[in-house]
Amino acid sequence: MLPLLADTVEFFFPTVRVLPLVLLVTILLWFRSKLARQKLISPIPGVEMVPGGHWFYGHIKHVMGPIKVGDKDYFDQLFVDYANEQGLCCAHYIEPAISVLSAKHARTILRQTSRRGAVKMIQRHSKQTLGQQSLILQSGGSDWKRQRGLVQYALTADAITEHNPIIIEVANAMVTALTNVCKAESNGVIELDVVHIAQCFTLEAFGKLALGHDFHCFSDSGIMRSREAEAFAFLVNDIPKRSCPSAVFNPLLQMYFLPTAYNRRYKMERGIVESLLSSVIKQSKDEFAASAKRDSSKSSNSKGGSSKKTRDNLLTHIIRASTDNSDENLIDMMKTILFAGYETTAITITFVLYNLTKYPEMQELCCEEARRILQRDDSITISDLRYTRAVILESMRLNPTVVWTSRNLTKTINLDGFEIPKGLRVVIPLTKLLVDERNFERAKDFIPTRWVRWNEEKNEWVERDHRKESTDHGEAVSAADPANFLAFSDGARDCVGKRLAMNESTVALASLMKRFRVSYDESKPVEMKRRLTSWFPHELHIKFHLRDDNAE
């Protein structure tokens, strides 16, 4: 009897040992199946859930990854293919969310709340580079309102108008450098990376406008980044490099303290940028204090009179208005403003030049307007470059610098009969919304005259009014509704630097069209890259043709 019992125990003992493992695997499979089923359940009755999401992270890979791979458009799949008649569909980005394609719905969301959920990985690396209290990392609250108020004060319409001569000066330096490079060629044609040119222009303009500092990107011999500009460009690339999904499990990128060659370079480049900002801030503080002392002395020793007003830069405006002028706070604020405006404006200039290579007749219209408006003095009214601005608006509509944004609802709202509950994330895919027929007629076509028309009586371009005009003047499409143009977002969290960005882009384009024609070899594919919420060319080599008449 005992031998039989011993044999029985020996037979079942291996099975008993693996039972916990079998049970654990069963639980994990059940949990995985449950999560996968949840990814198929829409949080809004009547709004379809996009299929094909990963069982754990849903569709986050596609919303954060390349928009297009070959002929496959992942954003069409996420936001368009499964949208209902109202332009609504749901997807899972680790958590459930709903997306909207109607500009009316998007405006409702953007004006209802300024709160947006942070992507932890992006937030962590942005804080490392931009500072703990960076404006673009805050979801709301008193600190966000205070910092945004300071930037708004520095970027009022009057302040930007005051700085127009600086923008024109930088644009002229860029054109001079390009002209000299073209003249060195026997045929007056040079092929250059327009991404590099646009980034240099934006950085140089920002340096002079915001800091009163020259980055020396343009010279008589050509266009080249200075050492400081190279350091800044490295930091701009660093945040997306460490935040991309493929880097999540790479300890060499996630741990800053590791003594890798890349981390050592990161510390060196960040040190160069922060040393520059610290030096400029100290100089600005000293000049501001001296100016305040002189003004105080003049007011106490004289009854009146006037003195020549010096032009303030953005930093000086902030120092004057801020209650916290610590070096650390000002460095973080200037880094944030520089990072936010540098790449977006450069992307705008890159895309508008690329789009114009397809439309030589539009280049000539821009050239004619530039030669008529841009005179050699400081009295230029940039708003008079209406056709040039329309070309930029149309390019931004087709190629927005920010491809999507999102908000977390702070209260339940109704969108055409669908109740969207409080707390749900709403994704606004700008790259699809701005080319949707709900919002613009012939939405996928490049038609600047949806914004302006030629007035024969005034002999100039005038803005169109969508409330009064359809196609009465013979235009190809009816007038666009500016409220549907959400490339700069809307509501309390819209782009605080949109006026400056439009002025920089307009002056850059007009100055270039005045002296050059541009062309592109369409047989060469444009290699696009994804960087956080942007999607733009990695490099784009465009040919610059010096105009035969060589107008000054």
Secondary structure by P-SEA (a helix, b strand, c coil): caaaaaaaaaaaaaaaaaaaaaaaaaaaaaaaaaaaaaaaccccccccccccccccccaaaaaaccccccccccccccccccccccbbbbbbccccccccccaaaaaaaaaaccbbbbaaaaaaaaaacccccccccccccaaaaaaaaaaaaaccaaaaaaaaaaaaaaaaaaaaaaaaaaaacccccccccaaaaaaaaaaaaaaaaccccccccccccbbbbcaaaaaaaaaaaaaaaaacccccccccccccccccaaaaaaaaaaaaaaaaaaaaaaaaaaaaaaaaaaaaaaaacccccccccccccaaaaaaaccccccaaaaaaaaaaaaaacaaaaaaaaaaaaaaacccaaaaaaaaaaaaaccccccccccccaaaaaaaaaaaaaacccccbbbbbbcbbbbcccccccccbbbbbaaaaaaaccccccccccccccccccccccccbbbbbbcccccccccccccccccccccccccccccccaaaaaaaaaaaaaaaaaacbbbbbcccbbbbbbbcccbbbbcbbbbbbbccccccc
